[in-house]
Amino acid sequence: MNAASRVAGISAVIALVLTTVWLFWPAELGGGTTYVSTHGTSMEPEFTTGDLAVLSPAETYAVGDVVAYYSNDLETIVMHRIVSGDADGFVTQGDNNDWLDEERPTADEILGRLFLRIPQGGEVLDALRSPGLSLPMAGVVLALLGATARRPRARRHLRALRGRVSGLSLSDRVRSLPVAARASTPTRARARQVALGAGAVTILAAVGCGVLLALPPTQTDTRTLQVHQQGEFAYTGEAEPGTTYPDGTVATGETVWTSLVRNLTVSLTSTVTGPDLAGLGGGMRLDVVVTAADGWSAVLTSGGVAALQGGTATASVAVDTDEAEELLTRHYDEIGVTGGSATLTVTPVTDLTGTVEGIAFAADPLPGLVFALEDMSLRPAATEAAAFATTVRTEVQTDEVVPRSLTVLGVSVPIGAVRTAVGAALLAALVTLGAAAWVGRVGRGDVADSFLVRHADRILPVSSFSPGPTVIDVSDAESLHRVAERFDTVVLHHAGPDEDVFAVRDLDATYRFVVPGASDRRRGRPPVPPSVVPPDTTAPVGKAVMPDGALWGRVA
């Protein structure tokens, strides 16, 4: 890229940034753009709580525009739609309201007209302002600034440092370097690997933070409340004393022999219970229903209405079996049937209302008490005690706004705790990334240094070595590394005062790559061949002397 194209590109970026800043600079800082985080339901369904509205001033406003103005009555910014106008100003109304706003803002008092809606953007903006996220975001900005710093400047600094110590011995030069630069090559290589892992974690944590911030902090749950209505049936009547009814009365559960019993009465006591009941009212009555075998039914009689008092009501009804049989006979005569089985059911009819936890409900009716109506008797369909005790549950559903929670490993965790944990992970990853990147990058900054750090697991430092009969100079360090991989051997490294020599020994050849020193590169000198030890006829070819005097075995 030439200088002209570089200047043009930089100018275009600067123009784009300035235009964006001019368009979106907030009014609180002297700009013209107003940001409104919506609350309430007045602008539903277009806006919900937590959305972000972006408004900008306009020369004129018309009916249908969504505008914002400061309400002196409410002491807050109101965003509603213009529905009309008069001499006093504009008439505004919320889309979900059935009344007009009392205030009449003028064109000068309107802050702006809507031109952008960001769903849940207000929640994200509020989260960005919180200290729990502002610190990690500041860390992200610092990390980005550090990552985009110009590396050539650091290299020039390190080269200048090498130039200042070029006249020193190798040990003095190492001691003169900064602490991070004195870190061993394997340490710096591991630091770079740690930096890669921390970078991946940073990206994942940043994405996670973005997703968590986009989620609303609350959610609407549907909760089911239950109102219990318990009923207890009973019946009694006068009877002829004798073997069948020794005490002269018929009790609940006994068969009612119609020739012996009179004044039969069925009663039902109902009790309503539930959480936080209030405003209980209404009443209950009992209907006597006769049902023929062919499905025909009719209400024989109805009892009086019993009012609900203190959550309890007791209703009763008199049952005349002779009247029931007469009604059935008239029905059979009309249809030309001689008769058949029939049932008599005492059916509760309820009108019980109230509120449970502030939600209105109407109680469901209880099931009736069934008798088999025969020629000579009235027999309960079931004689066990449970048949006379009935319960009905009325379900009342309510929507409530609760703090949002996420399921993590089968455990429900509040979204605030998840945001804190992910933010802490992001901050820790950023710190680790910055520290590891600094340790991994600070060094001499030349080709030899990069090669040492990149392939530290295959580098073997030596103080001197004996080349083979044939020396082959390769074009670059990576080519030498590929040779070492081909032979499955190590790369010998000799760090001299004026150059770094990397070599791979084979039986018949030595593959070599020389990196000249900083002073040589500045003067444009050709690479200086490494200092080598003359071949030792008493030692086997292919051995290298280690810095500690040990011998390194045959390469190939």
Buried (B, 14 or more C-beta within 10 A) or exposed (E): EEEEEEEEEEEEEEEEEEEEEEEBEEBEEEBBBBBBBBBEBBBBEBBBBBBBBBBBBBEEBEEEBBBBBBBEEEEEBBBBBBBEBEEEBBBBBBBEBEEBBEBBBEBEBBBBBBEEBBBBBBBBBBBEEEEEBEBBBEBBEEBEEEEEEEEEEBBEEBBEBBEEBEEEEEEEBEEBBEEBBEBEBEBBBBBBEBBBBBBEBBEBBBEBBEEBBEBBBBEEEEEEBEBEBBBBBBBBBBBEEEEBBEEEEBEBBBBBBBEBBBEBBBBBBBBBEBEEBEEBEBBBBBBBBBBBEEEBBBEBBBBEBBEBEEBBBBBBBBBBBEBBBEBBEEBBEEEEEEBEEBBBBBBBBBBBBBBBBEBEBBBBBBBBBBBBBBEEBBBBEEEEEEBBEBEBEBEBEEEEEEEBBBEEEEEEEBBBEBBBBBBBBBBBBBEBBBBBBEBBBBBBBBBBBBBBBBBBEBBBEBBBBBBBEEBBEBEEBEEBBBBBEEBEBBBBBBBBBBBBBBBBBBEEBBBBBBBBBBBBBEEEEEBBEBBBEEEEEEEEBBBBBBEEEEEBEEBE
